[in-house]
């Protein structure tokens, strides 16, 4: 049953008020129970059993979050070595379905789900949606992918649980989407932020004004890093009152509903972690030591607390985040479900350019916030294959309305202020760079860039601080 919590000038919805407004102590008790359940499941998996034994860890002694410090991490390399069945703690007869990771960083990994696991996806999704203000009166255009990837089917389960009328469109078919968003009176869209920006671009090209011709009021964005500037662009393009929300998760952790925004955290750039299902840590990526200070970036590590088929014990997500300053004090009332910042990048995406760490999300924020840029941009890297020198990187940006050198120079200055180093900026005409309907690939090697933009590739690698233009 949905309960409404009133505040001064609006309404915040709960899907399950008892658990969402539970005290920190109550949720910690649930975490202890869930941790014992997860460890019992892990002992049925030879990989976990052997690693715990080699580390000298007595599973019976792991009773709370603090005890996890002695437990070895689980990572993608280990999971790949366990294929084709992966972490499977139940007989195959009890597995209702398998989903698989996207394989963007290597071999796709199969992840098993029991029927209870699938029910939990629907429950967590319903919590996310109602926290975002979605209800049974909404019409949703669902653009996350289907097939073996879990995104589309997970959103379908969430929409069904809340009673939303949904169109399972999947990614792509942009011409159809921009018309259906108008003709069907769609109020909610779920997709990557990159695809949402593409839809806005294509709509305007077709003479459709998203601000007046669409009825969208909620965007459920995830699947990739979302910069504040991208949120601002989407909000400005959409009808008045539109709210951009962020949902976070991974296939390994059971889908896209590990965490999500409420109306307060969306404005803050944080998400609530559903702590009765996930015990989270933030650690130093190099040392593995816990990071407890708010605002200090580290790697998110998650232990599942209810998964039957594929329990995850200290799963290294490689995603970079930090604790919110008011992690346990949100006005929405979900105080026991801590807030962490939106993912700013991944440990395997961070580039070292002339000794300085550069994240694609930093570049995205600068490009999106610069007036006069188009929809496309790329970070093109050139690294010595022998690893004898640092990576060099060139930012390639579409400039709206022509090749305005002042725009390129502005980007160069802003990047230098943000990163502390100067990067070469290469101007492109509009529509010369790739468009992405799923996860955007913002970082390309010189070879990869030559395949998608051959007329520009020869200019990559200009001396830092110079402005280059494509051949006319």
GIWO-V154914 format. One record per backbone hydrogen bond with DSSP energy under -0.5 kcal/mol. CO is the residue of the C=O (numbers start at 0). NH is the residue of the N-H. If there is no record, write none. Layout:
co=CO nh=NH
co=CO nh=NH
This chain:
co=2 nh=13
co=3 nh=5
co=4 nh=11
co=6 nh=9
co=9 nh=6
co=11 nh=4
co=13 nh=2
co=15 nh=18
co=15 nh=19
co=16 nh=20
co=18 nh=21
co=21 nh=335
co=22 nh=26
co=23 nh=27
co=24 nh=28
co=25 nh=29
co=26 nh=30
co=27 nh=31
co=28 nh=32
co=29 nh=33
co=30 nh=34
co=31 nh=35
co=32 nh=36
co=33 nh=37
co=34 nh=38
co=35 nh=39
co=36 nh=40
co=37 nh=41
co=38 nh=42
co=40 nh=43
co=41 nh=44
co=41 nh=48
co=43 nh=45
co=44 nh=48
co=45 nh=49
co=46 nh=50
co=47 nh=51
co=48 nh=52
co=49 nh=53
co=50 nh=54
co=51 nh=56
co=52 nh=55
co=55 nh=57
co=56 nh=58
co=57 nh=60
co=58 nh=61
co=60 nh=62
co=63 nh=66
co=63 nh=67
co=64 nh=67
co=65 nh=68
co=66 nh=69
co=67 nh=70
co=73 nh=315
co=74 nh=78
co=75 nh=79
co=76 nh=80
co=77 nh=81
co=78 nh=81
co=79 nh=82
co=81 nh=84
co=81 nh=85
co=85 nh=87
co=86 nh=88
co=90 nh=93
co=91 nh=94
co=93 nh=95
co=96 nh=112
co=98 nh=110
co=102 nh=105
co=108 nh=100
co=110 nh=98
co=112 nh=95
co=112 nh=96
co=113 nh=117
co=114 nh=118
co=115 nh=119
co=116 nh=120
co=117 nh=121
co=118 nh=122
co=119 nh=123
co=120 nh=124
co=121 nh=125
co=122 nh=126
co=123 nh=127
co=124 nh=128
co=125 nh=129
co=126 nh=130
co=127 nh=131
co=128 nh=133
co=129 nh=12
co=129 nh=132
co=130 nh=262
co=134 nh=137
co=137 nh=164
co=138 nh=186
co=138 nh=187
co=139 nh=141
co=139 nh=166
co=140 nh=142
co=140 nh=189
co=141 nh=168
co=141 nh=169
co=144 nh=151
co=145 nh=148
co=147 nh=99
co=149 nh=153
co=150 nh=154
co=151 nh=155
co=152 nh=156
co=153 nh=157
co=154 nh=158
co=155 nh=159
co=156 nh=160
co=157 nh=161
co=158 nh=162
co=158 nh=163
co=163 nh=165
co=164 nh=139
co=165 nh=167
co=166 nh=141
co=166 nh=168
co=172 nh=176
co=173 nh=177
co=174 nh=178
co=175 nh=179
co=176 nh=180
co=177 nh=181
co=178 nh=182
co=179 nh=183
co=180 nh=185
co=180 nh=214
co=181 nh=184
co=185 nh=214
co=186 nh=216
co=186 nh=217
co=187 nh=140
co=188 nh=219
co=189 nh=142
co=190 nh=221
co=191 nh=195
co=192 nh=196
co=193 nh=197
co=194 nh=198
co=195 nh=199
co=196 nh=200
co=197 nh=201
co=198 nh=202
co=199 nh=203
co=200 nh=204
co=201 nh=205
co=202 nh=207
co=203 nh=206
co=207 nh=209
co=208 nh=211
co=208 nh=212
co=208 nh=213
co=209 nh=213
co=216 nh=242
co=217 nh=188
co=218 nh=220
co=218 nh=244
co=219 nh=190
co=220 nh=246
co=224 nh=226
co=226 nh=230
co=227 nh=231
co=228 nh=232
co=229 nh=233
co=230 nh=234
co=231 nh=235
co=232 nh=236
co=233 nh=237
co=238 nh=241
co=242 nh=218
co=242 nh=244
co=244 nh=220
co=245 nh=260
co=247 nh=257
co=247 nh=258
co=249 nh=252
co=249 nh=254
co=250 nh=253
co=254 nh=249
co=257 nh=273
co=258 nh=247
co=259 nh=271
co=261 nh=265
co=262 nh=266
co=263 nh=267
co=264 nh=268
co=264 nh=269
co=268 nh=341
co=270 nh=339
co=271 nh=259
co=272 nh=274
co=273 nh=276
co=273 nh=277
co=276 nh=304
co=276 nh=305
co=277 nh=279
co=278 nh=302
co=280 nh=300
co=281 nh=290
co=282 nh=298
co=283 nh=287
co=288 nh=283
co=289 nh=291
co=292 nh=295
co=294 nh=296
co=297 nh=320
co=298 nh=282
co=299 nh=316
co=300 nh=280
co=301 nh=314
co=302 nh=278
co=308 nh=88
co=310 nh=312
co=311 nh=303
co=311 nh=313
co=313 nh=73
co=314 nh=301
co=314 nh=316
co=317 nh=346
co=318 nh=299
co=319 nh=343
co=319 nh=344
co=320 nh=297
co=321 nh=340
co=322 nh=294
co=323 nh=326
co=325 nh=328
co=326 nh=338
co=329 nh=332
co=332 nh=334
co=333 nh=336
co=335 nh=337
co=337 nh=272
co=338 nh=323
co=339 nh=270
co=344 nh=319
co=345 nh=348
co=345 nh=349
co=350 nh=352
co=350 nh=357
co=351 nh=353
co=351 nh=390
co=352 nh=355
co=355 nh=352
co=357 nh=350
co=358 nh=361
co=358 nh=362
co=359 nh=363
co=360 nh=364
co=361 nh=365
co=362 nh=366
co=363 nh=367
co=364 nh=368
co=365 nh=369
co=366 nh=369
co=368 nh=370
co=369 nh=372
co=371 nh=399
co=375 nh=397
co=377 nh=379
co=377 nh=395
co=378 nh=380
co=378 nh=443
co=379 nh=393
co=380 nh=445
co=381 nh=391
co=383 nh=386
co=390 nh=353
co=391 nh=381
co=392 nh=423
co=393 nh=379
co=393 nh=395
co=394 nh=396
co=394 nh=425
co=395 nh=377
co=396 nh=427
co=397 nh=373
co=397 nh=399
co=398 nh=401
co=401 nh=403
co=402 nh=404
co=403 nh=406
co=403 nh=407
co=404 nh=408
co=405 nh=409
co=406 nh=410
co=407 nh=411
co=408 nh=412
co=409 nh=413
co=410 nh=414
co=411 nh=415
co=412 nh=416
co=413 nh=417
co=414 nh=418
co=415 nh=419
co=423 nh=394
co=424 nh=426
co=424 nh=467
co=425 nh=396
co=426 nh=469
co=427 nh=398
co=428 nh=431
co=439 nh=441
co=441 nh=378
co=441 nh=443
co=443 nh=380
co=444 nh=448
co=445 nh=449
co=446 nh=450
co=447 nh=450
co=447 nh=451
co=448 nh=452
co=452 nh=455
co=452 nh=456
co=453 nh=457
co=454 nh=470
co=455 nh=458
co=456 nh=459
co=458 nh=461
co=462 nh=465
co=465 nh=424
co=465 nh=467
co=467 nh=426
